[in-house]
Amino acid sequence: MRLANKVALITGAGSGIGRESALLFAQAGAQVVVCDLNVVGGEETVSLVEQAGGQAVFVQADVSKAADVEAAIAKAEQAYGKLNVLFNNAGIFHADDGSVLETEEAVWDLTININLKGVFWGCKYGIPALQRAGGGSIINTASFVALVGAATSQVAYTASKGGVLAMTREIAVEFARQNIRANALCPGPVETPLLAELLSDPARRQRRLVHIPPGRFAKASDIAQAALFLASDESGYINGATFTVDGGITAAYVTPE
């Protein structure tokens, strides 16, 4: 099995990409620590993993808070004795995140604190655990908007994901000789309830779809499969990569007419 004898902690695992990744990682043999602020969603993910024959535990955490993340890492080691895979996946997209001229400071701060500082805390407290385990894989969720301008203004989100990309590269270089890899997973828009709500306006939805060569948004399972590859030893020489899973958006980015 691709993740046999590995322990993986996934933030934001109560729904969406995080949940799909938890299910997939467990199916591949990993013991999974499901980390989320939403207790109901997190415990439901654990239940789904167990129903499928996998092993998982839940830990509640607000990734913007250092103490919560430190406790989550400790829970992983207490529950399963080690940590081999750290998937910093938790993130938000605020409905009021727009142009730099309009976005309020509170929206900026909340987005940066969760999307960027949350990854910082994950790495700060997760890397020592990976070192104790003899190495491992870090996967940080960035976004295709860290590479190209977004079709719809979302300045805080875009800035936060650009920061994740830069931080991942630095971490990858610093810890490479300690058998720790770090890669940035850059999805295109993913079909989730949050995206459906944000793009409830058909015109706004179409403005996004026009940029996607296959003509559809990604499914959470599409991104989870990429995360599984980065978590596994199959990607052992992939480090510091911008791992883009966007259906070709960044290869064919055009301005809508």
Contacts in CASP RR format, 6 or more apart in sequence:
PFRMAT RR
TARGET T0000
AUTHOR 0000-0000-0000
METHOD contacts of the structure
MODEL  1
MRLANKVALITGAGSGIGRESALLFAQAGAQVVVCDLNVVGGEETVSLVE
QAGGQAVFVQADVSKAADVEAAIAKAEQAYGKLNVLFNNAGIFHADDGSV
LETEEAVWDLTININLKGVFWGCKYGIPALQRAGGGSIINTASFVALVGA
ATSQVAYTASKGGVLAMTREIAVEFARQNIRANALCPGPVETPLLAELLS
DPARRQRRLVHIPPGRFAKASDIAQAALFLASDESGYINGATFTVDGGIT
AAYVTPE
1 28 0 8 1.000
1 29 0 8 1.000
2 28 0 8 1.000
2 29 0 8 1.000
2 228 0 8 1.000
2 232 0 8 1.000
2 233 0 8 1.000
2 234 0 8 1.000
3 25 0 8 1.000
3 28 0 8 1.000
3 29 0 8 1.000
3 30 0 8 1.000
3 85 0 8 1.000
3 228 0 8 1.000
3 231 0 8 1.000
3 232 0 8 1.000
4 28 0 8 1.000
4 29 0 8 1.000
4 30 0 8 1.000
5 29 0 8 1.000
6 29 0 8 1.000
6 30 0 8 1.000
6 31 0 8 1.000
6 84 0 8 1.000
6 85 0 8 1.000
6 231 0 8 1.000
7 30 0 8 1.000
7 31 0 8 1.000
7 32 0 8 1.000
7 33 0 8 1.000
7 76 0 8 1.000
7 80 0 8 1.000
7 81 0 8 1.000
7 82 0 8 1.000
7 83 0 8 1.000
7 84 0 8 1.000
7 85 0 8 1.000
7 133 0 8 1.000
8 25 0 8 1.000
8 30 0 8 1.000
8 31 0 8 1.000
8 32 0 8 1.000
8 33 0 8 1.000
8 83 0 8 1.000
8 84 0 8 1.000
8 85 0 8 1.000
8 86 0 8 1.000
8 87 0 8 1.000
8 231 0 8 1.000
9 32 0 8 1.000
9 33 0 8 1.000
9 35 0 8 1.000
9 72 0 8 1.000
9 73 0 8 1.000
9 76 0 8 1.000
9 83 0 8 1.000
9 85 0 8 1.000
9 86 0 8 1.000
9 87 0 8 1.000
9 126 0 8 1.000
10 18 0 8 1.000
10 21 0 8 1.000
10 22 0 8 1.000
10 25 0 8 1.000
10 32 0 8 1.000
10 33 0 8 1.000
10 34 0 8 1.000
10 35 0 8 1.000
10 87 0 8 1.000
10 89 0 8 1.000
11 18 0 8 1.000
11 35 0 8 1.000
11 36 0 8 1.000
11 61 0 8 1.000
11 63 0 8 1.000
11 72 0 8 1.000
11 87 0 8 1.000
11 88 0 8 1.000
11 89 0 8 1.000
11 90 0 8 1.000
11 118 0 8 1.000
11 122 0 8 1.000
12 18 0 8 1.000
12 35 0 8 1.000
12 36 0 8 1.000
12 37 0 8 1.000
12 63 0 8 1.000
12 89 0 8 1.000
12 90 0 8 1.000
12 91 0 8 1.000
13 19 0 8 1.000
13 21 0 8 1.000
13 22 0 8 1.000
13 32 0 8 1.000
13 34 0 8 1.000
13 35 0 8 1.000
13 36 0 8 1.000
13 42 0 8 1.000
13 45 0 8 1.000
13 89 0 8 1.000
14 22 0 8 1.000
14 34 0 8 1.000
14 36 0 8 1.000
14 38 0 8 1.000
14 41 0 8 1.000
14 42 0 8 1.000
14 44 0 8 1.000
14 45 0 8 1.000
15 36 0 8 1.000
15 38 0 8 1.000
15 41 0 8 1.000
15 45 0 8 1.000
15 192 0 8 1.000
15 193 0 8 1.000
16 190 0 8 1.000
16 192 0 8 1.000
16 220 0 8 1.000
17 89 0 8 1.000
17 141 0 8 1.000
17 187 0 8 1.000
17 190 0 8 1.000
17 192 0 8 1.000
17 220 0 8 1.000
17 223 0 8 1.000
17 224 0 8 1.000
17 227 0 8 1.000
18 45 0 8 1.000
18 87 0 8 1.000
18 89 0 8 1.000
18 220 0 8 1.000
18 224 0 8 1.000
19 41 0 8 1.000
19 42 0 8 1.000
19 45 0 8 1.000
19 48 0 8 1.000
19 220 0 8 1.000
20 220 0 8 1.000
20 221 0 8 1.000
20 223 0 8 1.000
20 224 0 8 1.000
21 87 0 8 1.000
21 89 0 8 1.000
21 223 0 8 1.000
21 224 0 8 1.000
21 227 0 8 1.000
21 228 0 8 1.000
22 32 0 8 1.000
22 34 0 8 1.000
22 45 0 8 1.000
22 48 0 8 1.000
22 49 0 8 1.000
22 56 0 8 1.000
23 45 0 8 1.000
23 48 0 8 1.000
23 49 0 8 1.000
23 52 0 8 1.000
23 224 0 8 1.000
24 221 0 8 1.000
24 224 0 8 1.000
24 225 0 8 1.000
24 227 0 8 1.000
24 228 0 8 1.000
25 32 0 8 1.000
25 85 0 8 1.000
25 227 0 8 1.000
25 228 0 8 1.000
25 231 0 8 1.000
26 32 0 8 1.000
26 49 0 8 1.000
26 52 0 8 1.000
26 53 0 8 1.000
26 54 0 8 1.000
26 55 0 8 1.000
26 56 0 8 1.000
27 52 0 8 1.000
27 54 0 8 1.000
28 228 0 8 1.000
28 232 0 8 1.000
29 54 0 8 1.000
30 84 0 8 1.000
30 85 0 8 1.000
30 231 0 8 1.000
31 55 0 8 1.000
31 56 0 8 1.000
31 79 0 8 1.000
31 80 0 8 1.000
32 49 0 8 1.000
32 54 0 8 1.000
32 55 0 8 1.000
32 56 0 8 1.000
32 57 0 8 1.000
33 56 0 8 1.000
33 57 0 8 1.000
33 58 0 8 1.000
33 59 0 8 1.000
33 72 0 8 1.000
33 75 0 8 1.000
33 76 0 8 1.000
33 79 0 8 1.000
33 80 0 8 1.000
33 83 0 8 1.000
34 42 0 8 1.000
34 45 0 8 1.000
34 46 0 8 1.000
34 49 0 8 1.000
34 56 0 8 1.000
34 57 0 8 1.000
34 58 0 8 1.000
34 59 0 8 1.000
35 58 0 8 1.000
35 59 0 8 1.000
35 60 0 8 1.000
35 61 0 8 1.000
35 63 0 8 1.000
35 72 0 8 1.000
35 90 0 8 1.000
36 42 0 8 1.000
36 45 0 8 1.000
36 58 0 8 1.000
36 60 0 8 1.000
36 61 0 8 1.000
36 90 0 8 1.000
37 60 0 8 1.000
37 61 0 8 1.000
37 62 0 8 1.000
37 63 0 8 1.000
37 90 0 8 1.000
39 58 0 8 1.000
39 60 0 8 1.000
42 58 0 8 1.000
43 58 0 8 1.000
45 56 0 8 1.000
45 58 0 8 1.000
46 56 0 8 1.000
46 57 0 8 1.000
46 58 0 8 1.000
49 55 0 8 1.000
49 56 0 8 1.000
50 56 0 8 1.000
57 75 0 8 1.000
57 79 0 8 1.000
57 80 0 8 1.000
59 71 0 8 1.000
59 72 0 8 1.000
59 75 0 8 1.000
59 76 0 8 1.000
60 68 0 8 1.000
61 68 0 8 1.000
61 69 0 8 1.000
61 71 0 8 1.000
61 72 0 8 1.000
62 68 0 8 1.000
63 69 0 8 1.000
63 88 0 8 1.000
63 90 0 8 1.000
63 91 0 8 1.000
63 114 0 8 1.000
63 117 0 8 1.000
63 118 0 8 1.000
63 119 0 8 1.000
63 121 0 8 1.000
63 122 0 8 1.000
64 113 0 8 1.000
64 114 0 8 1.000
64 117 0 8 1.000
64 118 0 8 1.000
64 121 0 8 1.000
65 121 0 8 1.000
66 121 0 8 1.000
66 124 0 8 1.000
66 125 0 8 1.000
69 118 0 8 1.000
69 121 0 8 1.000
69 122 0 8 1.000
69 124 0 8 1.000
69 125 0 8 1.000
70 121 0 8 1.000
70 125 0 8 1.000
73 83 0 8 1.000
73 122 0 8 1.000
73 125 0 8 1.000
73 126 0 8 1.000
73 129 0 8 1.000
76 82 0 8 1.000
76 83 0 8 1.000
76 129 0 8 1.000
77 83 0 8 1.000
77 129 0 8 1.000
77 132 0 8 1.000
82 129 0 8 1.000
82 132 0 8 1.000
82 133 0 8 1.000
83 126 0 8 1.000
83 129 0 8 1.000
83 130 0 8 1.000
83 132 0 8 1.000
83 133 0 8 1.000
84 130 0 8 1.000
84 133 0 8 1.000
84 135 0 8 1.000
84 136 0 8 1.000
84 137 0 8 1.000
85 136 0 8 1.000
85 137 0 8 1.000
85 138 0 8 1.000
85 139 0 8 1.000
85 231 0 8 1.000
86 122 0 8 1.000
86 123 0 8 1.000
86 126 0 8 1.000
86 127 0 8 1.000
86 129 0 8 1.000
86 130 0 8 1.000
86 136 0 8 1.000
86 137 0 8 1.000
86 138 0 8 1.000
86 139 0 8 1.000
87 139 0 8 1.000
87 141 0 8 1.000
87 227 0 8 1.000
87 231 0 8 1.000
88 118 0 8 1.000
88 119 0 8 1.000
88 122 0 8 1.000
88 123 0 8 1.000
88 138 0 8 1.000
88 139 0 8 1.000
88 140 0 8 1.000
88 141 0 8 1.000
89 139 0 8 1.000
89 141 0 8 1.000
89 227 0 8 1.000
90 114 0 8 1.000
90 118 0 8 1.000
91 114 0 8 1.000
91 115 0 8 1.000
91 141 0 8 1.000
92 110 0 8 1.000
92 111 0 8 1.000
92 114 0 8 1.000
92 115 0 8 1.000
93 111 0 8 1.000
93 154 0 8 1.000
93 157 0 8 1.000
93 194 0 8 1.000
93 195 0 8 1.000
93 198 0 8 1.000
94 107 0 8 1.000
94 110 0 8 1.000
94 111 0 8 1.000
94 156 0 8 1.000
94 157 0 8 1.000
95 197 0 8 1.000
95 198 0 8 1.000
96 103 0 8 1.000
96 104 0 8 1.000
96 107 0 8 1.000
97 103 0 8 1.000
97 107 0 8 1.000
97 111 0 8 1.000
97 154 0 8 1.000
97 155 0 8 1.000
97 156 0 8 1.000
97 157 0 8 1.000
98 152 0 8 1.000
98 153 0 8 1.000
98 154 0 8 1.000
98 155 0 8 1.000
98 156 0 8 1.000
99 153 0 8 1.000
99 155 0 8 1.000
100 153 0 8 1.000
100 155 0 8 1.000
102 153 0 8 1.000
103 155 0 8 1.000
103 156 0 8 1.000
107 156 0 8 1.000
108 155 0 8 1.000
108 156 0 8 1.000
111 156 0 8 1.000
111 157 0 8 1.000
111 160 0 8 1.000
112 156 0 8 1.000
112 159 0 8 1.000
112 160 0 8 1.000
114 160 0 8 1.000
115 157 0 8 1.000
115 160 0 8 1.000
115 161 0 8 1.000
115 164 0 8 1.000
116 159 0 8 1.000
116 160 0 8 1.000
116 163 0 8 1.000
116 164 0 8 1.000
116 167 0 8 1.000
119 140 0 8 1.000
119 141 0 8 1.000
119 164 0 8 1.000
119 167 0 8 1.000
119 168 0 8 1.000
120 167 0 8 1.000
123 138 0 8 1.000
123 140 0 8 1.000
123 167 0 8 1.000
123 171 0 8 1.000
123 182 0 8 1.000
127 138 0 8 1.000
127 171 0 8 1.000
127 175 0 8 1.000
127 180 0 8 1.000
130 136 0 8 1.000
130 138 0 8 1.000
130 180 0 8 1.000
131 178 0 8 1.000
131 180 0 8 1.000
134 178 0 8 1.000
134 179 0 8 1.000
135 178 0 8 1.000
135 179 0 8 1.000
135 180 0 8 1.000
136 179 0 8 1.000
136 180 0 8 1.000
136 181 0 8 1.000
137 180 0 8 1.000
137 181 0 8 1.000
137 182 0 8 1.000
137 183 0 8 1.000
137 230 0 8 1.000
137 231 0 8 1.000
137 232 0 8 1.000
137 235 0 8 1.000
137 236 0 8 1.000
138 168 0 8 1.000
138 171 0 8 1.000
138 180 0 8 1.000
138 181 0 8 1.000
138 182 0 8 1.000
138 183 0 8 1.000
139 182 0 8 1.000
139 183 0 8 1.000
139 185 0 8 1.000
139 227 0 8 1.000
139 230 0 8 1.000
139 231 0 8 1.000
140 164 0 8 1.000
140 167 0 8 1.000
140 168 0 8 1.000
140 182 0 8 1.000
140 183 0 8 1.000
140 184 0 8 1.000
140 185 0 8 1.000
141 164 0 8 1.000
141 184 0 8 1.000
141 185 0 8 1.000
141 187 0 8 1.000
142 161 0 8 1.000
142 162 0 8 1.000
142 163 0 8 1.000
142 164 0 8 1.000
142 165 0 8 1.000
142 168 0 8 1.000
142 184 0 8 1.000
142 185 0 8 1.000
142 186 0 8 1.000
142 242 0 8 1.000
143 157 0 8 1.000
143 158 0 8 1.000
143 161 0 8 1.000
143 162 0 8 1.000
143 186 0 8 1.000
143 187 0 8 1.000
143 188 0 8 1.000
144 186 0 8 1.000
144 187 0 8 1.000
144 188 0 8 1.000
144 244 0 8 1.000
144 246 0 8 1.000
144 249 0 8 1.000
144 250 0 8 1.000
145 154 0 8 1.000
145 157 0 8 1.000
145 158 0 8 1.000
145 161 0 8 1.000
145 162 0 8 1.000
146 158 0 8 1.000
146 161 0 8 1.000
146 162 0 8 1.000
146 163 0 8 1.000
146 164 0 8 1.000
146 165 0 8 1.000
146 184 0 8 1.000
146 186 0 8 1.000
146 242 0 8 1.000
147 165 0 8 1.000
147 186 0 8 1.000
147 242 0 8 1.000
147 244 0 8 1.000
147 250 0 8 1.000
148 249 0 8 1.000
148 250 0 8 1.000
148 253 0 8 1.000
149 158 0 8 1.000
149 253 0 8 1.000
150 157 0 8 1.000
150 158 0 8 1.000
151 207 0 8 1.000
151 208 0 8 1.000
151 210 0 8 1.000
151 211 0 8 1.000
151 256 0 8 1.000
152 204 0 8 1.000
152 207 0 8 1.000
152 208 0 8 1.000
161 186 0 8 1.000
164 184 0 8 1.000
165 184 0 8 1.000
165 186 0 8 1.000
165 242 0 8 1.000
168 182 0 8 1.000
168 183 0 8 1.000
168 184 0 8 1.000
168 240 0 8 1.000
169 184 0 8 1.000
169 240 0 8 1.000
171 182 0 8 1.000
172 181 0 8 1.000
172 182 0 8 1.000
172 183 0 8 1.000
172 239 0 8 1.000
172 240 0 8 1.000
172 241 0 8 1.000
173 240 0 8 1.000
175 182 0 8 1.000
176 239 0 8 1.000
181 235 0 8 1.000
181 236 0 8 1.000
181 238 0 8 1.000
181 239 0 8 1.000
181 240 0 8 1.000
182 239 0 8 1.000
182 240 0 8 1.000
183 230 0 8 1.000
183 235 0 8 1.000
183 238 0 8 1.000
183 239 0 8 1.000
183 240 0 8 1.000
183 241 0 8 1.000
183 243 0 8 1.000
184 240 0 8 1.000
184 241 0 8 1.000
184 242 0 8 1.000
184 243 0 8 1.000
185 223 0 8 1.000
185 226 0 8 1.000
185 227 0 8 1.000
185 230 0 8 1.000
185 243 0 8 1.000
185 245 0 8 1.000
186 242 0 8 1.000
186 243 0 8 1.000
186 244 0 8 1.000
186 245 0 8 1.000
186 246 0 8 1.000
187 218 0 8 1.000
187 222 0 8 1.000
187 223 0 8 1.000
187 226 0 8 1.000
187 245 0 8 1.000
187 246 0 8 1.000
188 212 0 8 1.000
188 217 0 8 1.000
188 218 0 8 1.000
188 245 0 8 1.000
188 246 0 8 1.000
188 247 0 8 1.000
188 249 0 8 1.000
189 195 0 8 1.000
189 208 0 8 1.000
189 212 0 8 1.000
189 217 0 8 1.000
189 218 0 8 1.000
190 217 0 8 1.000
190 218 0 8 1.000
190 219 0 8 1.000
190 220 0 8 1.000
190 222 0 8 1.000
190 223 0 8 1.000
191 216 0 8 1.000
191 217 0 8 1.000
191 218 0 8 1.000
191 219 0 8 1.000
191 220 0 8 1.000
192 220 0 8 1.000
195 217 0 8 1.000
199 205 0 8 1.000
199 208 0 8 1.000
207 256 0 8 1.000
208 217 0 8 1.000
209 215 0 8 1.000
209 216 0 8 1.000
209 217 0 8 1.000
210 254 0 8 1.000
210 256 0 8 1.000
211 249 0 8 1.000
211 252 0 8 1.000
211 253 0 8 1.000
211 254 0 8 1.000
211 256 0 8 1.000
212 246 0 8 1.000
212 247 0 8 1.000
212 248 0 8 1.000
212 249 0 8 1.000
213 247 0 8 1.000
213 248 0 8 1.000
213 249 0 8 1.000
213 251 0 8 1.000
213 252 0 8 1.000
214 247 0 8 1.000
214 248 0 8 1.000
218 245 0 8 1.000
218 246 0 8 1.000
218 247 0 8 1.000
222 245 0 8 1.000
223 245 0 8 1.000
226 243 0 8 1.000
226 245 0 8 1.000
229 235 0 8 1.000
230 238 0 8 1.000
230 243 0 8 1.000
244 250 0 8 1.000
END
